């Protein structure tokens, strides 16, 4: 996606554009999609099918489904604490930081709350529409902490959509999320994560069977750990990413 460059000029309608673009995603308290993931992380190709459940403010469950047998992995997080179980390997990582564990699996530095924003194509509550810039008539750039949120519309009568977020200052380099194929309700059906660092990650997510605001109990965000499971470290996990293969 080609995003506008340059400083732009001050926008007087940034708050209105942001409210229009996020009117649906702001109302999402839970989302349960099926996700087809493809792309690469480092020198590894990745392809996986994931069932997900995410709830406000910061709860997540990702289960990588295998063609048969046990899942490749089960990731659960509540607030900043995450557990990852590898049922086929009998390994477990407990009490990890959610963003660190998710980055070890996918390469993308997101915590549970950030993942919900990413899958719904939403900005955080810190996004400041009053400080928005405009790049031409149909682009608005809204600061959101160290992130820049890009809003676009198709002409003066078009609806504003959040089409990309550019994340700056990550320890592993800058990266962006891009959104396409919007549903009638305004939520995206495809998401792409790309890093500015060559070969760090380039992932495409296709969302289907999306349900929103279905109640999710606390048990969804817990995982039963077998007594025989052996611990695995973050470094070990990065070298044994489930669902990937070496080039």
Backbone bond lengths (Angstrom), bond angles and torsions (degrees), N, CA, C in turn:
res aa  C-N    CA-C-N  psi(-1)  N-CA   C-N-CA  omega(-1)  CA-C   N-CA-C  phi
1 X - - - 1.452 - - 1.517 109.10 -
2 X 1.315 117.65 128.02 1.457 122.19 178.75 1.520 108.58 -87.99
3 X 1.315 116.04 113.03 1.451 121.53 -180.00 1.520 109.58 -96.64
4 X 1.326 118.23 151.46 1.465 120.04 179.28 1.518 110.64 -64.99
5 X 1.334 115.92 145.47 1.456 121.37 178.80 1.523 108.83 -114.12
6 X 1.314 115.35 173.26 1.454 119.58 -179.46 1.503 111.88 90.39
7 X 1.347 116.79 166.80 1.469 120.72 -175.00 1.517 114.04 -71.35
8 X 1.341 118.01 -25.23 1.456 120.46 -175.89 1.526 110.85 70.36
9 X 1.309 115.53 -171.53 1.461 121.84 178.23 1.517 109.10 -127.21
10 X 1.312 116.49 162.59 1.456 120.18 -177.80 1.531 110.35 -62.76
11 X 1.327 115.57 135.60 1.469 121.21 178.34 1.520 109.18 -102.45
12 X 1.298 116.65 133.81 1.464 120.77 179.14 1.522 112.65 -89.59
13 X 1.350 116.09 -11.94 1.466 119.88 -176.81 1.521 111.91 -114.47
14 X 1.339 117.29 23.28 1.458 120.19 -176.31 1.515 113.69 -61.22
15 X 1.312 117.41 -42.32 1.469 120.16 -179.05 1.518 111.28 -65.40
16 X 1.337 116.48 -40.64 1.467 120.10 178.20 1.517 111.39 -66.11
17 X 1.339 117.28 -41.76 1.460 120.54 179.04 1.521 110.92 -64.32
18 X 1.340 116.66 -41.62 1.464 120.27 179.23 1.524 110.64 -64.66
19 X 1.319 117.06 -42.90 1.468 120.55 179.17 1.523 111.00 -62.15
20 X 1.324 117.58 -39.39 1.460 121.39 178.88 1.523 110.71 -65.84
21 X 1.332 116.39 -45.48 1.462 120.69 -176.19 1.522 112.82 -68.59
22 X 1.334 117.77 -27.68 1.465 120.85 -175.02 1.523 113.07 -111.12
23 X 1.323 117.07 14.05 1.466 119.75 -175.90 1.518 112.50 -61.60
24 X 1.343 117.71 -35.73 1.469 119.91 179.02 1.513 111.33 -81.47
25 X 1.329 117.45 -50.04 1.463 119.48 -173.62 1.525 112.19 -65.42
26 X 1.330 118.00 -28.72 1.465 119.81 177.37 1.525 111.45 -64.29
27 X 1.317 117.49 -24.65 1.451 120.94 -179.67 1.516 114.41 -90.93
28 X 1.341 117.22 3.92 1.461 121.18 -179.19 1.522 109.05 -87.14
29 X 1.326 116.11 111.82 1.463 119.96 176.12 1.522 110.93 -92.81
30 X 1.352 117.09 -31.08 1.465 121.42 174.07 1.519 108.56 -140.29
31 X 1.334 115.66 152.99 1.458 121.40 175.09 1.519 108.23 -144.51
32 X 1.338 116.11 135.18 1.467 121.38 -178.83 1.521 108.95 -131.15
33 X 1.336 118.33 86.69 1.455 121.14 178.51 1.524 112.13 -99.87
34 X 1.337 115.22 163.42 1.455 122.06 160.87 1.518 106.39 -98.81
35 X 1.337 116.62 137.35 1.461 121.10 -172.41 1.522 109.47 -126.94
36 X 1.334 115.73 122.77 1.453 121.28 171.05 1.521 107.22 -95.01
37 X 1.327 116.95 117.91 1.463 122.46 -175.67 1.523 109.17 -110.69
38 X 1.333 115.63 134.30 1.464 120.37 173.95 1.511 108.54 -145.53
39 X 1.328 115.99 158.45 1.457 119.98 178.88 1.511 110.95 138.50
40 X 1.335 115.90 -145.35 1.456 120.05 -175.64 1.518 110.59 -146.33
41 X 1.325 114.35 149.56 1.459 122.83 173.23 1.517 106.32 -131.97
42 X 1.340 116.81 115.45 1.452 119.47 -174.93 1.519 110.44 61.99
43 X 1.314 116.42 -129.43 1.471 120.64 179.17 1.521 111.57 -98.09
44 X 1.326 115.88 20.68 1.451 120.96 -176.20 1.524 111.08 -115.86
45 X 1.325 115.65 138.67 1.456 120.79 172.18 1.521 108.87 -85.27
46 X 1.321 116.19 143.83 1.458 120.39 -178.42 1.521 110.00 -128.86
47 X 1.317 114.71 135.07 1.456 121.29 172.50 1.524 107.24 -147.81
48 X 1.318 116.38 125.98 1.461 119.36 -176.05 1.521 109.89 -155.69
49 X 1.319 115.11 157.07 1.460 121.92 172.21 1.522 107.37 -118.54
50 X 1.308 115.79 123.44 1.460 121.50 -171.23 1.519 110.35 -123.69
51 X 1.322 115.84 134.17 1.463 120.54 167.70 1.524 106.43 -99.03
52 X 1.324 116.20 135.68 1.458 120.12 -172.37 1.511 110.94 -131.77
53 X 1.311 115.15 151.57 1.454 122.74 170.52 1.517 108.32 -141.85
54 X 1.321 116.21 126.57 1.461 120.76 -179.04 1.523 109.37 -133.12
55 X 1.318 115.57 141.41 1.459 120.38 -177.16 1.514 110.08 -137.44
56 X 1.316 114.82 146.47 1.452 121.94 175.64 1.524 109.35 -70.50
57 X 1.347 120.46 141.29 1.454 124.07 3.34 1.520 114.59 -89.35
58 X 1.338 118.56 -28.88 1.470 118.40 -172.56 1.520 111.15 -157.52
59 X 1.331 116.47 59.44 1.465 121.17 176.12 1.515 108.72 -124.06
60 X 1.331 116.31 140.21 1.465 120.20 -177.31 1.520 110.52 -148.72
61 X 1.331 114.39 146.95 1.462 121.79 170.97 1.514 107.63 -138.38
62 X 1.328 116.59 127.54 1.455 123.51 175.42 1.518 107.70 -125.67
63 X 1.326 115.33 129.47 1.462 120.20 179.34 1.517 108.22 -128.36
64 X 1.337 116.08 115.28 1.464 121.67 -179.37 1.522 108.61 -84.19
65 X 1.334 115.40 110.27 1.453 121.89 -173.19 1.520 109.94 -83.20
66 X 1.320 116.96 133.54 1.465 122.39 175.54 1.525 109.25 -96.26
67 X 1.357 117.71 159.45 1.472 119.83 177.84 1.516 112.72 -56.71
68 X 1.324 116.03 -31.03 1.464 120.48 176.11 1.524 107.96 -156.13
69 X 1.311 115.55 156.08 1.455 120.00 177.22 1.513 113.49 81.82
70 X 1.318 114.81 -160.64 1.462 121.79 -174.89 1.526 111.38 -68.60
71 X 1.330 117.41 154.96 1.472 120.38 176.45 1.525 111.17 -61.46
72 X 1.347 115.93 155.81 1.455 120.37 175.27 1.523 110.56 -68.06
73 X 1.327 116.50 -41.20 1.460 120.00 174.66 1.518 109.15 -155.99
74 X 1.335 114.99 158.45 1.466 122.93 171.32 1.523 106.77 -128.87
75 X 1.325 115.69 119.87 1.463 122.66 179.06 1.513 108.27 -113.23
76 X 1.329 117.27 127.31 1.461 121.35 174.37 1.523 108.19 -130.80
77 X 1.325 115.14 143.34 1.461 120.17 179.42 1.517 109.57 -145.26
78 X 1.308 115.26 140.91 1.461 122.75 171.71 1.517 106.15 -132.64
79 X 1.320 115.13 119.93 1.459 121.54 -174.46 1.541 108.42 57.64
80 X 1.311 117.97 -126.20 1.470 119.61 -174.34 1.526 113.19 -93.82
81 X 1.325 118.45 -0.07 1.462 120.42 -174.56 1.514 110.96 -107.98
82 X 1.339 115.62 133.74 1.463 120.72 -176.11 1.522 110.89 -132.33
83 X 1.330 114.38 154.11 1.462 123.01 172.91 1.516 107.63 -128.70
84 X 1.321 116.04 138.21 1.465 121.66 176.40 1.518 108.76 -126.18
85 X 1.327 116.29 122.99 1.452 122.39 177.88 1.517 109.50 -111.42
86 X 1.326 116.12 131.78 1.467 122.69 173.96 1.522 107.15 -108.33
87 X 1.341 118.18 88.35 1.470 120.85 -172.50 1.524 113.35 -58.99
88 X 1.328 117.91 -37.00 1.463 119.99 -176.14 1.525 112.10 -72.23
89 X 1.328 116.35 -27.61 1.459 120.14 -178.80 1.521 112.99 -98.52
90 X 1.338 116.39 -9.04 1.454 118.79 -177.52 1.517 112.59 65.03
91 X 1.365 116.76 35.88 1.462 121.66 -178.90 1.526 108.93 -121.55
92 X 1.321 115.65 153.94 1.458 119.95 -178.77 1.526 109.73 -147.81
93 X 1.320 115.44 143.39 1.467 122.51 170.64 1.521 106.08 -118.06
94 X 1.321 116.07 116.82 1.470 121.38 -177.82 1.521 110.59 -110.97
95 X 1.344 114.48 149.74 1.463 122.56 172.38 1.528 112.09 57.99
96 X 1.320 116.26 35.47 1.450 119.73 174.86 1.518 111.02 -86.05
97 X 1.319 116.85 162.61 1.460 121.05 173.91 1.517 108.12 -73.77
98 X 1.332 117.42 131.47 1.461 120.33 -170.07 1.524 112.27 -59.69
99 X 1.346 117.96 -41.24 1.461 118.97 -179.31 1.519 111.61 -68.71
100 X 1.332 117.56 -36.17 1.461 120.72 -179.93 1.527 111.00 -68.63
101 X 1.337 117.07 -40.67 1.470 119.87 -179.86 1.524 110.40 -68.34
102 X 1.324 117.09 -43.61 1.457 119.98 179.82 1.528 110.98 -64.90
103 X 1.324 117.23 -37.51 1.464 119.66 176.91 1.521 111.27 -66.73
104 X 1.340 116.94 -35.98 1.463 119.77 178.17 1.521 111.57 -63.40
105 X 1.335 117.31 -33.82 1.464 120.57 179.75 1.519 111.31 -78.78
106 X 1.338 116.71 -46.10 1.466 121.05 -167.36 1.518 114.60 -111.55
107 X 1.329 117.11 -18.13 1.450 120.42 -173.10 1.508 113.50 89.16
108 X 1.336 117.93 -16.79 1.470 122.12 -174.84 1.531 109.31 -92.01
109 X 1.347 118.69 124.62 1.466 121.12 -175.92 1.522 112.38 -82.35
110 X 1.317 117.08 79.69 1.455 122.72 179.77 1.518 109.99 -126.41
111 X 1.332 116.63 141.09 1.452 120.06 169.57 1.525 108.98 -94.58
112 X 1.333 117.27 -175.45 1.469 120.13 -174.26 1.524 111.99 -62.56
113 X 1.339 117.61 -43.19 1.464 119.97 179.09 1.519 110.78 -66.57
114 X 1.333 116.76 -41.78 1.456 120.44 178.56 1.507 112.45 -63.66
115 X 1.330 117.22 -35.13 1.458 120.55 177.82 1.521 110.71 -65.64
116 X 1.333 117.68 -39.73 1.469 119.69 177.36 1.525 110.56 -63.12
117 X 1.318 116.89 -43.86 1.464 119.59 176.46 1.528 110.69 -60.44
118 X 1.339 115.78 -41.51 1.461 119.67 -176.28 1.525 112.10 -66.57
119 X 1.317 117.53 -39.23 1.463 120.20 -177.42 1.526 112.60 -78.26
120 X 1.322 117.05 -21.71 1.468 119.84 177.56 1.523 112.12 -98.42
121 X 1.342 117.16 -2.68 1.454 119.97 -178.74 1.509 111.88 63.87
122 X 1.341 116.52 50.63 1.458 120.49 -173.19 1.524 110.42 -123.78
123 X 1.318 115.81 160.01 1.457 122.76 172.70 1.516 108.97 -97.16
124 X 1.317 116.11 158.43 1.459 118.49 176.82 1.528 109.76 -76.06
125 X 1.314 115.50 172.32 1.460 120.12 179.43 1.525 111.85 -69.49
126 X 1.343 116.60 -11.08 1.463 120.19 179.45 1.523 112.88 -84.85
127 X 1.320 118.15 -7.66 1.463 120.51 179.60 1.528 109.58 -59.30
128 X 1.334 115.98 131.54 1.466 121.49 -171.73 1.525 110.54 -112.80
129 X 1.326 115.35 90.82 1.456 120.20 -179.39 1.515 113.28 -61.84
130 X 1.319 117.53 -26.22 1.456 120.39 -179.13 1.523 112.12 -67.74
131 X 1.325 117.11 -19.17 1.465 121.52 179.72 1.533 111.58 -105.35
132 X 1.312 116.64 18.68 1.463 120.63 -177.70 1.526 111.22 -67.36
133 X 1.342 114.50 153.49 1.454 122.40 173.07 1.518 108.28 -116.47
134 X 1.306 116.45 156.09 1.454 119.69 175.76 1.520 109.59 -117.54
135 X 1.337 114.43 145.31 1.462 121.99 176.09 1.516 105.75 -126.27
136 X 1.310 115.91 88.64 1.454 119.69 -172.84 1.515 110.24 80.60
137 X 1.320 115.16 -174.51 1.461 120.17 -174.21 1.521 112.89 -74.93
138 X 1.343 117.91 -25.29 1.469 120.07 -167.42 1.521 114.23 -118.23
139 X 1.345 117.89 17.05 1.464 121.36 175.17 1.524 109.48 -129.81
140 X 1.348 115.62 137.37 1.446 122.00 171.81 1.526 107.59 -131.35
141 X 1.331 116.22 137.03 1.465 121.88 179.00 1.518 107.55 -116.83
142 X 1.334 116.27 119.76 1.465 122.01 -173.30 1.527 109.08 -113.81
143 X 1.339 118.82 126.38 1.468 120.20 176.15 1.522 111.10 -72.02
144 X 1.339 114.86 138.89 1.464 122.01 179.16 1.523 107.06 -139.79
145 X 1.338 116.65 77.60 1.458 120.40 -172.14 1.519 109.45 65.75
146 X 1.342 117.12 -126.58 1.464 121.69 177.89 1.523 112.07 -86.54
147 X 1.330 116.86 7.65 1.463 122.82 -178.79 1.521 110.15 -108.37
148 X 1.322 116.47 146.87 1.451 121.78 171.51 1.521 108.66 -111.72
149 X 1.323 116.08 128.68 1.456 123.02 -177.87 1.529 108.41 -102.31
150 X 1.326 116.45 126.05 1.464 121.54 -177.46 1.530 109.68 -103.99
151 X 1.325 115.27 121.76 1.459 122.65 177.48 1.523 108.69 -109.38
152 X 1.330 116.31 141.24 1.467 120.86 -178.74 1.523 108.93 -141.34
153 X 1.332 115.67 149.45 1.457 120.94 173.37 1.525 108.34 -136.89
154 X 1.316 115.62 154.66 1.456 121.84 177.82 1.521 109.18 -93.45
155 X 1.316 116.47 80.20 1.455 120.48 178.21 1.510 112.81 88.63
156 X 1.337 117.06 167.11 1.471 121.94 -174.14 1.522 114.29 -58.95
157 X 1.319 117.73 -29.35 1.464 119.65 -178.84 1.524 112.90 -94.47
158 X 1.332 117.45 -1.11 1.457 120.80 -177.51 1.516 112.38 -78.23
159 X 1.320 114.74 157.62 1.460 120.16 178.07 1.525 109.23 -79.11
160 X 1.320 116.12 140.48 1.452 120.45 173.81 1.534 109.77 -69.91
161 X 1.324 116.21 136.27 1.464 121.66 176.39 1.517 109.05 -130.11
162 X 1.314 115.07 144.47 1.453 120.54 173.11 1.530 106.56 -82.88
163 X 1.335 116.85 111.22 1.466 120.38 -172.94 1.519 112.96 -106.79
164 X 1.326 118.45 -14.15 1.464 119.64 179.65 1.517 109.93 -164.71
165 X 1.335 115.08 153.04 1.458 121.88 168.90 1.521 107.56 -129.93
166 X 1.317 116.87 132.08 1.466 122.41 179.11 1.525 108.18 -109.82
167 X 1.336 115.87 119.68 1.460 121.84 -174.15 1.524 109.18 -103.77
168 X 1.326 115.73 124.62 1.457 121.36 -175.87 1.527 110.32 -115.06
169 X 1.320 115.13 151.76 1.455 119.97 172.84 1.507 115.24 85.81
170 X 1.349 117.98 7.41 1.464 120.04 176.32 1.527 109.57 -66.37
171 X 1.338 116.19 144.48 1.464 120.31 -179.34 1.525 111.50 -58.98
172 X 1.329 116.33 -29.60 1.459 119.85 -179.28 1.511 113.68 -94.87
173 X 1.345 117.64 7.18 1.457 120.46 -179.72 1.518 111.80 111.38
174 X 1.323 115.39 164.08 1.458 120.48 179.05 1.527 110.83 -68.28
175 X 1.340 115.81 154.75 1.466 120.37 177.01 1.522 108.40 -154.12
176 X 1.331 115.15 166.48 1.465 119.49 -179.43 1.519 111.09 -139.60
177 X 1.327 114.47 157.44 1.467 122.34 170.02 1.519 107.34 -116.87
178 X 1.336 116.17 137.51 1.460 121.52 179.22 1.524 109.07 -124.15
179 X 1.344 115.50 146.75 1.459 121.31 -173.77 1.526 110.62 -127.09
180 X 1.333 114.99 136.77 1.463 120.86 179.53 1.533 109.16 -145.27
181 X 1.335 114.97 177.70 1.471 122.69 174.81 1.525 110.77 52.15
182 X 1.315 116.41 61.96 1.457 120.46 -176.87 1.525 111.23 -74.23
183 X 1.325 115.51 139.44 1.456 121.87 174.70 1.528 109.14 -74.65
184 X 1.331 116.83 165.55 1.468 119.08 177.59 1.523 113.87 -55.91
185 X 1.349 116.94 -28.96 1.468 119.28 -179.77 1.527 112.67 -82.35
186 X 1.342 117.28 -0.52 1.454 120.48 176.73 1.509 115.74 97.34
187 X 1.341 118.85 -8.12 1.460 121.42 178.73 1.528 109.82 -83.32
188 X 1.338 117.50 145.07 1.467 120.00 -177.90 1.528 111.93 -78.92
189 X 1.325 115.04 150.46 1.466 120.70 174.57 1.520 112.06 -102.02
190 X 1.320 118.11 -19.36 1.457 121.00 176.54 1.522 109.84 -129.07
191 X 1.325 114.84 139.37 1.455 122.92 179.92 1.527 107.26 -132.68
192 X 1.328 116.29 139.02 1.458 120.33 176.14 1.520 108.88 -127.29
193 X 1.330 116.29 129.52 1.454 123.01 174.72 1.521 108.36 -106.97
194 X 1.328 117.53 124.70 1.464 120.85 178.05 1.516 109.72 -134.21
195 X 1.332 115.58 144.05 1.450 122.13 178.91 1.519 110.18 -102.83
196 X 1.343 115.37 147.85 1.459 119.42 174.56 1.519 111.69 -73.63
197 X 1.331 116.70 -16.79 1.461 121.90 178.17 1.521 108.47 -87.89
198 X 1.297 116.50 123.31 1.458 120.85 -175.53 1.528 111.16 -56.03
199 X 1.309 115.33 132.11 1.468 124.30 175.10 1.532 113.45 69.58
200 X 1.349 118.52 7.75 1.466 117.26 177.90 1.518 110.24 -69.09
201 X 1.338 117.86 -58.28 1.464 120.95 171.67 1.514 109.87 -161.84
202 X 1.302 114.66 149.21 1.467 123.64 174.20 1.525 105.59 -151.84
203 X 1.317 116.19 99.41 1.464 121.81 -171.83 1.519 110.57 -122.85
204 X 1.331 115.75 139.06 1.464 122.16 175.81 1.517 108.85 -116.76
205 X 1.319 115.76 130.33 1.454 121.87 -178.58 1.522 108.98 -118.93
206 X 1.320 116.23 126.84 1.462 122.05 175.44 1.524 107.48 -111.92
207 X 1.327 116.20 118.40 1.460 121.70 -176.35 1.526 110.00 -97.22
208 X 1.325 115.18 136.40 1.459 121.14 176.70 1.518 108.93 -143.71
209 X 1.351 116.24 169.57 1.462 121.44 179.19 1.525 110.68 50.41
210 X 1.333 115.41 44.70 1.462 120.52 -174.71 1.534 110.19 -83.53
211 X 1.323 115.98 122.09 1.464 122.20 172.00 1.520 108.30 -114.97
212 X 1.316 116.48 138.33 1.456 119.70 177.62 1.523 110.20 -121.96
213 X 1.329 113.22 147.17 1.472 123.53 175.18 1.526 112.92 62.15
214 X 1.343 115.88 29.02 1.465 121.11 169.10 1.526 108.08 -84.11
215 X 1.323 118.85 127.83 1.469 119.12 -177.22 1.529 111.84 -57.44
216 X 1.328 116.18 133.88 1.463 122.70 176.88 1.523 107.84 -121.28
217 X 1.326 116.05 119.14 1.456 120.36 -179.83 1.509 112.31 -75.02
218 X 1.323 115.70 166.19 1.465 120.93 -178.46 1.522 111.65 -61.83
219 X 1.350 118.04 -26.89 1.457 120.65 -178.88 1.520 112.31 -65.91
220 X 1.342 117.20 -22.98 1.468 120.13 177.84 1.518 110.17 -61.22
221 X 1.329 117.06 -32.05 1.452 121.45 -173.63 1.526 111.89 -102.86
222 X 1.338 114.54 30.10 1.454 121.82 171.09 1.523 108.24 -126.88
223 X 1.318 116.63 153.77 1.455 121.47 177.49 1.522 109.07 -133.36
224 X 1.329 115.33 136.11 1.460 120.82 178.67 1.525 108.79 -80.38
225 X 1.320 116.36 120.01 1.469 121.09 -176.82 1.528 109.21 -99.06
226 X 1.325 118.11 121.31 1.470 119.91 178.01 1.526 111.28 -61.46
227 X 1.307 115.86 145.94 1.468 119.60 179.34 1.514 111.79 -62.05
228 X 1.322 117.27 -27.22 1.460 120.80 -176.52 1.530 112.97 -84.18
229 X 1.338 117.92 -3.84 1.467 120.14 -176.73 1.526 110.65 -66.23
230 X 1.334 115.55 135.80 1.458 122.22 178.90 1.527 109.16 -99.96
231 X 1.327 117.89 146.53 1.472 120.35 -178.62 1.529 112.03 -68.87
232 X 1.328 115.80 150.76 1.451 122.72 174.31 1.528 107.63 -131.13
233 X 1.319 116.73 141.34 1.458 120.81 -178.91 1.526 110.49 -89.85
234 X 1.337 116.04 167.67 1.458 120.07 177.08 1.519 111.49 -61.36
235 X 1.323 116.82 -42.39 1.465 119.34 -179.82 1.519 111.57 -64.22
236 X 1.322 116.65 -40.79 1.463 119.58 176.60 1.519 110.88 -63.09
237 X 1.318 115.73 -38.84 1.458 120.22 -178.70 1.525 111.03 -64.10
238 X 1.333 117.11 -40.80 1.463 120.35 179.07 1.524 111.47 -61.53
239 X 1.324 116.85 -33.13 1.462 120.71 -178.89 1.518 112.95 -85.44
240 X 1.327 117.03 -6.93 1.465 120.30 -177.85 1.512 110.00 -133.61
241 X 1.344 116.16 42.67 1.463 120.05 -177.45 1.516 110.09 -56.67
242 X 1.336 117.69 121.90 1.466 120.18 177.50 1.514 111.16 -69.30
243 X 1.339 116.46 137.94 1.438 120.82 178.35 1.505 114.34 91.04
244 X 1.358 117.31 2.34 1.452 119.53 -178.86 1.520 109.60 -118.26
245 X 1.322 114.17 162.62 1.455 119.59 175.57 1.522 108.46 -140.40
246 X 1.325 115.82 149.71 1.454 120.98 179.13 1.525 110.05 -68.25
247 X 1.340 115.97 144.70 1.459 120.14 173.85 1.519 110.03 -68.54
